[in-house]
Amino acid sequence: MGLKLQLRNRIFGIRNKLKKQTMDKSKRPFLKSKRSFRRRLPPIQSGDRIDYRNMSLISRFISEQGKILSRRVNRLTLKQQRLITIAIKQARILSLLPFLNNEKQFERTESTARTTGLRTRTK
């Protein structure tokens, strides 16, 4: 038993040494290289108040369809995103903002209703 363990340890020891020698820093598969990037300005300045009445601020965080944009897209902190979401919902309830902005979708539903009315059942 002792001889087998010695041989196995010797084999694995040699294998690990070879791995360490052949693996360069440039060939490491899972480590990302440090990239330089330009830091973006935060979308909400320190003086801006997040409020349902501040429509110029709120409208920047809503898509064309009227959906609230995600935090990743907005580049907001978690606290800012929560405050923006609450402000948008309050503005919608007070009818300062529309709940949906889907005029094209509404037109499509009207046209499909016309075509379904023309169909007749045959027996």
C-alpha positions as CSV (number, residue, x, y, z in Angstrom):
1,M,0.0,0.0,0.0
2,G,2.7,2.4,0.9
3,L,4.5,1.9,-2.5
4,K,1.3,2.7,-4.4
5,L,0.7,5.9,-2.5
6,Q,4.2,7.0,-3.1
7,L,4.0,6.4,-6.8
8,R,0.6,8.1,-7.1
9,N,1.8,11.2,-5.1
10,R,5.0,11.3,-7.3
11,I,2.9,11.2,-10.5
12,F,0.5,13.9,-9.4
13,G,3.3,16.0,-8.1
14,I,5.0,15.9,-11.5
15,R,1.7,16.6,-13.2
16,N,1.0,19.7,-11.1
17,K,4.5,21.1,-11.7
18,L,4.1,20.7,-15.4
19,K,0.7,22.5,-15.2
20,K,2.3,25.4,-13.3
21,Q,5.1,25.8,-15.8
22,T,3.0,25.7,-18.9
23,M,0.3,28.1,-17.7
24,D,1.3,31.6,-18.5
25,K,-0.6,34.7,-17.3
26,S,-1.7,35.4,-20.9
27,K,-3.2,32.0,-21.3
28,R,-5.4,31.9,-18.1
29,P,-8.8,31.0,-19.4
30,F,-11.1,32.6,-16.8
31,L,-9.3,35.7,-15.8
32,K,-10.3,38.9,-17.6
33,S,-7.8,41.5,-18.6
34,K,-8.1,44.9,-17.0
35,R,-9.7,47.2,-19.6
36,S,-9.7,50.9,-19.3
37,F,-13.1,52.5,-19.7
38,R,-14.5,56.0,-19.5
39,R,-16.6,56.6,-16.5
40,R,-20.0,57.8,-17.3
41,L,-21.6,60.7,-15.5
42,P,-24.4,59.6,-13.1
43,P,-27.9,60.2,-14.6
44,I,-29.2,61.9,-11.5
45,Q,-27.1,64.7,-10.0
46,S,-26.9,65.3,-6.3
47,G,-29.1,68.4,-6.6
48,D,-32.0,66.7,-8.5
49,R,-35.0,65.9,-6.4
50,I,-36.7,62.6,-7.4
51,D,-40.4,63.6,-7.3
52,Y,-43.5,62.9,-9.2
53,R,-43.7,66.5,-10.3
54,N,-40.3,66.6,-11.8
55,M,-41.4,65.4,-15.3
56,S,-38.2,66.3,-17.1
57,L,-36.3,63.9,-14.8
58,I,-38.9,61.1,-14.8
59,S,-39.4,61.1,-18.5
60,R,-35.7,60.0,-19.0
61,F,-36.4,56.7,-17.3
62,I,-39.4,55.6,-19.3
63,S,-39.2,53.8,-22.6
64,E,-41.2,54.9,-25.7
65,Q,-43.9,52.3,-24.8
66,G,-44.3,53.8,-21.3
67,K,-42.4,51.1,-19.5
68,I,-40.0,51.8,-16.6
69,L,-36.5,51.1,-17.8
70,S,-34.4,48.7,-15.8
71,R,-31.7,49.7,-13.3
72,R,-29.0,48.3,-15.6
73,V,-30.1,50.5,-18.5
74,N,-30.6,53.6,-16.3
75,R,-27.3,53.1,-14.4
76,L,-28.9,54.0,-11.2
77,T,-28.3,52.8,-7.7
78,L,-30.9,50.6,-6.0
79,K,-32.2,53.4,-3.8
80,Q,-32.5,55.8,-6.8
81,Q,-34.3,53.2,-8.9
82,R,-36.8,52.6,-6.1
83,L,-37.5,56.3,-5.8
84,I,-37.8,56.7,-9.6
85,T,-40.3,53.8,-9.7
86,I,-42.4,55.3,-6.9
87,A,-42.4,58.7,-8.6
88,I,-43.4,57.3,-11.9
89,K,-46.3,55.3,-10.4
90,Q,-47.5,58.4,-8.5
91,A,-47.4,60.4,-11.7
92,R,-49.4,57.7,-13.5
93,I,-52.0,57.7,-10.8
94,L,-52.3,61.4,-10.9
95,S,-52.6,61.1,-14.7
96,L,-49.4,63.2,-15.3
97,L,-48.0,60.2,-17.2
98,P,-49.9,57.6,-19.3
99,F,-49.9,54.0,-18.1
100,L,-49.4,52.8,-21.7
101,N,-48.2,54.5,-24.8
102,N,-49.1,51.9,-27.4
103,E,-51.0,53.7,-30.2
104,K,-49.7,51.3,-32.9
105,Q,-50.9,48.3,-30.9
106,F,-54.4,49.9,-30.4
107,E,-54.7,50.5,-34.2
108,R,-53.8,46.8,-34.9
109,T,-56.5,45.6,-32.5
110,E,-59.1,47.7,-34.3
111,S,-58.1,46.4,-37.7
112,T,-58.3,42.8,-36.6
113,A,-61.7,43.4,-35.1
114,R,-62.9,44.6,-38.5
115,T,-61.6,41.5,-40.3
116,T,-63.1,39.1,-37.8
117,G,-66.6,40.7,-38.3
118,L,-66.5,39.9,-42.0
119,R,-66.1,36.2,-41.6
120,T,-69.2,34.1,-42.0
121,R,-69.9,30.6,-40.9
122,T,-70.7,28.0,-43.5
123,K,-72.5,24.8,-42.8
